[in-house]
Amino acid sequence: AMREALAVGLAEGVALRMARSGPLDIADIGGGFGHFAAEMACKGHAVTVYEIDPAKCAGLGPWLATQCGVGERLRFVEGPMEDIAIAPDSVD
Protein backbone atom coordinates (compact mmCIF):
# COMPACT_ATOMS: atom_id res chain seq x y z
CA ALA A 1 0.00 0.00 0.00
CA MET A 2 2.84 2.40 0.84
CA ARG A 3 4.60 1.69 -2.45
CA GLU A 4 1.43 2.40 -4.44
CA ALA A 5 0.87 5.64 -2.53
CA LEU A 6 4.45 6.71 -3.25
CA ALA A 7 4.06 5.90 -6.95
CA VAL A 8 0.81 7.89 -7.13
CA GLY A 9 2.47 10.84 -5.38
CA LEU A 10 5.43 10.74 -7.75
CA ALA A 11 3.15 10.54 -10.78
CA GLU A 12 1.14 13.52 -9.56
CA GLY A 13 4.31 15.55 -8.96
CA VAL A 14 5.61 14.72 -12.43
CA ALA A 15 2.23 15.67 -13.94
CA LEU A 16 2.31 19.06 -12.22
CA ARG A 17 5.84 19.76 -13.39
CA MET A 18 5.04 18.62 -16.92
CA ALA A 19 2.05 20.98 -17.04
CA ARG A 20 4.50 23.83 -16.44
CA SER A 21 7.37 22.75 -18.69
CA GLY A 22 6.35 19.94 -21.06
CA PRO A 23 7.91 16.46 -21.26
CA LEU A 24 10.66 15.72 -18.73
CA ASP A 25 13.96 13.80 -18.78
CA ILE A 26 13.62 11.42 -15.83
CA ALA A 27 16.29 9.28 -14.14
CA ASP A 28 14.69 6.32 -12.34
CA ILE A 29 17.36 5.04 -9.95
CA GLY A 30 16.75 1.42 -8.93
CA GLY A 31 13.78 1.29 -11.28
CA GLY A 32 13.46 -2.49 -11.31
CA PHE A 33 11.42 -3.78 -14.22
CA GLY A 34 10.46 -0.25 -15.22
CA HIS A 35 6.73 -0.19 -14.45
CA PHE A 36 6.80 3.42 -13.18
CA ALA A 37 9.21 4.38 -15.98
CA ALA A 38 6.94 2.86 -18.64
CA GLU A 39 3.97 4.79 -17.25
CA MET A 40 5.95 8.03 -17.41
CA ALA A 41 7.21 7.24 -20.93
CA CYS A 42 3.61 6.62 -22.05
CA LYS A 43 2.86 10.16 -20.91
CA GLY A 44 5.58 11.53 -23.21
CA HIS A 45 8.59 11.71 -20.89
CA ALA A 46 12.07 10.34 -21.68
CA VAL A 47 13.06 7.95 -18.89
CA THR A 48 16.37 6.23 -18.15
CA VAL A 49 16.11 3.35 -15.67
CA TYR A 50 19.30 2.61 -13.74
CA GLU A 51 19.18 -0.92 -12.34
CA ILE A 52 21.79 -3.24 -10.84
CA ASP A 53 19.99 -6.49 -11.76
CA PRO A 54 20.96 -7.55 -15.29
CA ALA A 55 17.86 -9.73 -15.62
CA LYS A 56 15.63 -6.70 -15.14
CA CYS A 57 17.61 -4.65 -17.65
CA ALA A 58 17.63 -7.35 -20.31
CA GLY A 59 14.28 -9.05 -19.73
CA LEU A 60 10.95 -7.62 -18.75
CA GLY A 61 11.98 -3.96 -18.86
CA PRO A 62 12.79 -3.72 -22.57
CA TRP A 63 9.85 -6.01 -23.39
CA LEU A 64 7.56 -3.67 -21.45
CA ALA A 65 8.93 -0.68 -23.39
CA THR A 66 8.20 -2.45 -26.68
CA GLN A 67 4.72 -3.53 -25.62
CA CYS A 68 3.84 0.00 -24.51
CA GLY A 69 5.26 1.47 -27.73
CA VAL A 70 7.68 3.73 -25.88
CA GLY A 71 10.97 2.07 -26.79
CA GLU A 72 12.57 5.32 -27.95
CA ARG A 73 11.65 7.11 -24.70
CA LEU A 74 12.57 4.34 -22.24
CA ARG A 75 16.05 2.93 -21.83
CA PHE A 76 17.77 0.74 -19.26
CA VAL A 77 21.32 1.09 -17.92
CA GLU A 78 22.75 -1.78 -15.89
CA GLY A 79 25.14 -1.20 -13.02
CA PRO A 80 25.54 -0.38 -9.35
CA MET A 81 24.24 2.92 -8.04
CA GLU A 82 27.77 4.03 -7.16
CA ASP A 83 28.74 3.94 -10.85
CA ILE A 84 25.92 6.16 -12.08
CA ALA A 85 27.21 9.37 -13.61
CA ILE A 86 24.46 11.88 -14.23
CA ALA A 87 25.56 15.33 -15.31
CA PRO A 88 24.11 18.27 -13.40
CA ASP A 89 20.98 19.66 -15.04
CA SER A 90 20.79 16.70 -17.44
CA VAL A 91 17.58 15.35 -15.87
CA ASP A 92 14.50 16.94 -14.38
C-alpha positions in Angstrom: 0.0 0.0 0.0 2.8 2.4 0.8 4.6 1.7 -2.5 1.4 2.4 -4.4 0.9 5.6 -2.5 4.4 6.7 -3.3 4.1 5.9 -7.0 0.8 7.9 -7.1 2.5 10.8 -5.4 5.4 10.7 -7.8 3.2 10.5 -10.8 1.1 13.5 -9.6 4.3 15.5 -9.0 5.6 14.7 -12.4 2.2 15.7 -13.9 2.3 19.1 -12.2 5.8 19.8 -13.4 5.0 18.6 -16.9 2.1 21.0 -17.0 4.5 23.8 -16.4 7.4 22.8 -18.7 6.3 19.9 -21.1 7.9 16.5 -21.3 10.7 15.7 -18.7 14.0 13.8 -18.8 13.6 11.4 -15.8 16.3 9.3 -14.1 14.7 6.3 -12.3 17.4 5.0 -10.0 16.8 1.4 -8.9 13.8 1.3 -11.3 13.5 -2.5 -11.3 11.4 -3.8 -14.2 10.5 -0.2 -15.2 6.7 -0.2 -14.5 6.8 3.4 -13.2 9.2 4.4 -16.0 6.9 2.9 -18.6 4.0 4.8 -17.2 5.9 8.0 -17.4 7.2 7.2 -20.9 3.6 6.6 -22.0 2.9 10.2 -20.9 5.6 11.5 -23.2 8.6 11.7 -20.9 12.1 10.3 -21.7 13.1 8.0 -18.9 16.4 6.2 -18.1 16.1 3.4 -15.7 19.3 2.6 -13.7 19.2 -0.9 -12.3 21.8 -3.2 -10.8 20.0 -6.5 -11.8 21.0 -7.6 -15.3 17.9 -9.7 -15.6 15.6 -6.7 -15.1 17.6 -4.7 -17.7 17.6 -7.4 -20.3 14.3 -9.0 -19.7 10.9 -7.6 -18.8 12.0 -4.0 -18.9 12.8 -3.7 -22.6 9.9 -6.0 -23.4 7.6 -3.7 -21.5 8.9 -0.7 -23.4 8.2 -2.5 -26.7 4.7 -3.5 -25.6 3.8 0.0 -24.5 5.3 1.5 -27.7 7.7 3.7 -25.9 11.0 2.1 -26.8 12.6 5.3 -28.0 11.6 7.1 -24.7 12.6 4.3 -22.2 16.1 2.9 -21.8 17.8 0.7 -19.3 21.3 1.1 -17.9 22.7 -1.8 -15.9 25.1 -1.2 -13.0 25.5 -0.4 -9.3 24.2 2.9 -8.0 27.8 4.0 -7.2 28.7 3.9 -10.8 25.9 6.2 -12.1 27.2 9.4 -13.6 24.5 11.9 -14.2 25.6 15.3 -15.3 24.1 18.3 -13.4 21.0 19.7 -15.0 20.8 16.7 -17.4 17.6 15.4 -15.9 14.5 16.9 -14.4 
